[in-house]
């Protein structure tokens, strides 16, 4: 067994977007990252040829190119607003080349086991190259960036295993050859992004009949309305600040009003009516699903109660014969390579892992996790922020949270076990940016005030100040905010000014209350 070459060696599990951006920042701050990738190429889910990827041929990013990137590399000219999966993979290759990560990646090497070693608090990492023998190495740091979208979660529907349709039963993870469904009657189960996008893909391809079944109808936010990407104006700093200081009912009402104003309510298209309570109903994203319902190219059904041969029975008492069933029912957390002792410490199950801010555990020094959270909204900005926090904490650029802080963080997470696990993108961005000391001062540069408050939370907006600030960040961010007219002028509208002033007053009042309570 090899010995660690220095206390700066870091084993990174996964060479997808999370592993690559973590490797970039760890290397920049003096560490020696080694990225273990079980597939034959980098890219994680975006490597459509990998056995652990759920990408289908026509799949595009759910977020714009400005939000599906990292802060210090842009897409090549000509890439569409919502990049093809092939464009994202090419981007990740360019990112790895720019930051000299390729030599650090061990392709076709699976992680078999990670455990605490007796030698000085290190972690023993057992890996196996394809066709090779098991190898064991000691690392002082381990970062898990293996993702949580590669172990399909299968629902318990009586009789599902005995389905006799010619197209069979598949999870959305296995939706690789859409053309095989063209002449079939297909039932798609689920109401998350992948389920709605697959149902839309099948309907636009001309599949004979497309049924869409769900446990509950969510509100559906379209990707782009009036030519403007909704994510550029829906996930904002103002929204995150408002959620901190205004009553929950007021915040939820504002979110619901935005969705109804930009995308309408599902029943207006002939779909099921969601619950009035936005939190109870939930929110998902799809550009084409509701219009296809309205056109009659997708037929909605409630959740299946039973399968007999080719006939599927639904909660409303109806039934239909179908030729294929596709389950867009999400994924289970898969960290089987962790030792039993680590899994017990972290209380890992199918959906949960006990961590402080989704990253650290107080009893596992030198171990970190990233990208294992579920989030509504763009993912890449959060991956970069989390990667920076890990690198800065380990390099003492920013203070590592104390054990007491981490225990409180774990307790807060444990209190939410069993509840919906999806996080709010803008709240997470605000949290990580504060931990990093990179939260921008929205009033420092009047040219950017409006964009920083009501524009996109693109990654470069977190390089304006603090560690690793970029000299051209302001210009790059202004360009992001101007895309498709999301922020065409630096001047606040009267409504935006009123909203900004309301938040400022609430923040001042809260600060005064906190000072009074502490007696300072």
Secondary structure, 3 states (H helix, E strand, C coil): CECCCCCCEEEEECCCHHHHHHHHHHHHCCCEEEEECCCCCCCHHHCCCCCCCCCCCCCECCCCCCCCCCCCCCCCCCCCCCCEHHHHHHHHHHHHHHCCCHHHEECCEEEEEEEECCCCCCEEEEEEECCCCEEEEEECEEEECCCCCCCECCCCCCCHHHCCCCCEEEEHHHCCCHHHHCCCEEEEECCCHHHHHHHHHHHHHCCCEEEEEECCCCEEECCEECCEECHHHHCCHHHHHHHHHCCHHHHHHHHHHHHHHHHCCHHHHCCCCCCCCHHHHCEEECCCHHHHHHCCCCEEEECEEEEECCEEEECCCCEEECCEEEECCCECCCCCCECHHHHHHHCCCCCCCCCECCCECCCCCCEEECCCCEEECCCHHHHHHHHHHHHHHHCCCCCCCCHHHHHHHHHHHHCCCCCCCEEEHHHHHHHHHHHHCCCCCCCCCCCCHHHHHHCCCCHHHHHCCCCCCCCCHHHHHHHHHHHHHCCCCCCCCHHHHHHHHHHHHHHHHHHHHHHHHHCC
